[in-house]
Amino acid sequence: MSRPSPPPGTTTSPPPSLPARTAFTLRGEVACPLSLTVADLRNRWGQHHAEVVFDCATSGPRHHTFEGPLLREVVDEAKPVFDARRRKDRSRFLLAVTGGDGHHTVLSWAEIDADFGNVPILLATAMDGRSLESAGSQLVVPTDRCGARYISAITSVWVGACAVPHRPAERTAPPAR
């Protein structure tokens, strides 16, 4: 079956394809917000290696090898607005990481800080020897047994302080009747 010819004076072209989103923003309570690609992550920071086994109930164990810079080193370049000399100031900061599919997770600064948890969380630039250039960077928490905090195609990393919870208003007993 043949297609009808387009009307004279018009051109046909394939519909535009949406490019893969490979850059993400690092923003929030930082002095220098950043927009980063996988190439930036690979070229500007040292690459760390992590062999990971995700063992989730739904899919069983999955073995992967990741390479990429430490999340802490990348966020440090954005200059979070806490007093780095004060541990308690640093320990109230959170990081929210969002992926291209809307999946997101929250980490505490204390998890990645060398004075606290010192977890080597990566912003992966390669998985199983393959570049993530077209897929986008991935958050990898190698100490997690299950990959629930594994975020693919990162679109944003937000850094900010956790607000101090308000004390509930003191209750008084209702008047006696």
C-alpha positions in Angstrom: 0.0 0.0 0.0 1.5 3.3 -1.0 1.3 6.6 1.0 -0.4 9.6 -0.7 2.0 12.3 -1.8 2.1 15.4 0.4 0.5 18.5 -1.0 2.7 20.6 -3.3 5.0 23.0 -1.4 5.2 21.0 1.8 8.0 18.9 3.0 7.8 15.8 5.2 10.3 15.0 7.9 10.2 12.4 10.6 8.7 13.7 13.9 11.3 15.1 16.1 12.7 12.7 18.6 13.1 13.8 22.2 16.8 13.8 23.1 17.7 11.7 26.2 18.1 14.0 29.2 21.7 13.5 30.2 22.3 16.7 32.2 21.1 17.2 35.7 21.0 20.2 38.0 22.6 20.4 41.4 20.8 23.2 43.3 19.3 24.2 46.6 21.2 25.7 49.4 24.4 25.9 47.5 26.6 28.9 46.6 27.3 27.6 43.0 24.5 25.7 41.4 25.7 23.4 38.7 24.4 21.7 35.5 26.4 18.5 34.9 26.5 15.8 32.2 28.0 12.3 32.4 31.1 13.7 30.5 31.5 16.4 33.2 31.3 13.8 36.0 33.9 11.7 34.2 36.3 14.5 33.3 36.2 16.8 36.4 36.4 14.2 39.2 38.3 11.1 40.0 36.4 7.9 39.1 35.7 5.4 41.9 34.8 1.7 41.3 32.0 -0.2 43.1 30.9 -3.8 42.7 27.3 -4.0 43.8 24.9 -6.8 44.5 21.3 -5.7 44.7 19.3 -8.5 46.3 15.6 -7.5 46.2 12.7 -9.8 46.9 11.1 -9.2 43.5 14.0 -9.7 41.2 16.6 -11.7 43.2 20.3 -10.8 43.3 21.7 -8.7 40.5 25.4 -8.0 40.1 26.7 -4.8 38.6 29.9 -2.8 38.5 29.8 1.0 38.5 32.3 3.8 38.0 31.9 7.4 38.8 32.8 10.2 41.2 31.7 10.4 44.8 28.5 12.3 45.4 30.2 14.2 48.2 33.0 15.5 46.0 30.6 16.7 43.4 28.3 18.4 45.9 31.3 20.0 47.6 32.1 21.9 44.4 28.6 23.5 44.5 29.6 24.8 47.9 26.7 23.9 50.3 25.9 26.8 52.5 26.7 25.2 55.9 29.7 25.9 58.1 32.0 23.0 57.1 33.9 23.4 60.4 30.7 22.7 62.4 29.7 19.0 62.4 26.2 19.8 63.8 25.6 22.3 61.0 26.6 19.8 58.3 24.6 17.0 59.9 21.2 18.7 59.4 21.6 18.9 55.6 19.7 16.5 53.2 20.1 15.6 49.6 17.1 14.8 47.4 17.9 13.0 44.2 15.4 12.7 41.4 15.5 10.5 38.3 14.0 10.8 34.8 11.2 8.4 35.7 10.2 10.5 38.7 11.7 8.1 41.2 13.5 9.9 44.0 15.2 9.3 47.3 16.6 11.4 50.2 20.0 11.0 51.7 21.5 12.8 54.7 24.7 14.7 54.4 25.9 12.7 57.4 25.8 9.5 55.3 28.4 10.8 52.8 30.4 13.0 55.2 33.9 11.6 56.2 33.3 12.6 59.8 30.1 10.5 60.0 29.0 7.6 57.7 31.6 8.1 54.9 29.5 6.0 52.5 31.0 6.0 49.0 27.8 6.9 47.2 28.5 7.4 43.5 27.1 9.4 40.6 27.8 6.7 38.1 29.3 7.4 34.7 29.6 3.8 33.6 27.7 0.6 34.5 29.1 -2.9 33.7 31.8 -1.3 31.5 29.3 0.7 29.4 29.2 4.5 29.4 26.0 6.1 30.7 26.6 9.1 28.4 23.2 8.6 26.6 21.3 7.2 29.6 22.3 9.8 32.1 24.1 9.5 35.5 22.9 7.1 38.1 22.9 7.3 41.9 24.5 4.2 43.4 24.5 3.4 47.1 26.9 0.4 47.2 26.2 -0.3 50.9 22.4 -0.9 50.3 21.3 -4.5 50.1 18.4 -3.6 47.9 18.6 -1.1 45.0 15.6 1.0 46.1 17.8 4.1 46.4 19.4 3.4 43.0 18.2 6.4 40.8 18.6 6.2 37.1 18.8 9.1 34.6 19.3 11.7 37.4 17.5 15.0 36.6 18.3 16.9 39.8 20.1 16.8 43.1 18.8 19.2 45.7 20.8 20.1 48.8 19.2 21.8 51.8 18.9 22.0 55.5 16.2 20.1 57.4 14.0 22.5 59.2 13.8 22.2 62.9 10.6 20.4 63.9 8.2 22.6 65.8 7.3 21.6 69.2 3.6 20.7 69.5 1.6 23.4 71.3 1.3 22.5 75.0 -2.2 21.2 75.7 -4.1 22.3 78.6 -6.8 20.1 80.1 -10.3 21.1 79.2 -12.1 23.0 81.9 -14.0 20.8 84.3 -17.8 21.0 83.9 
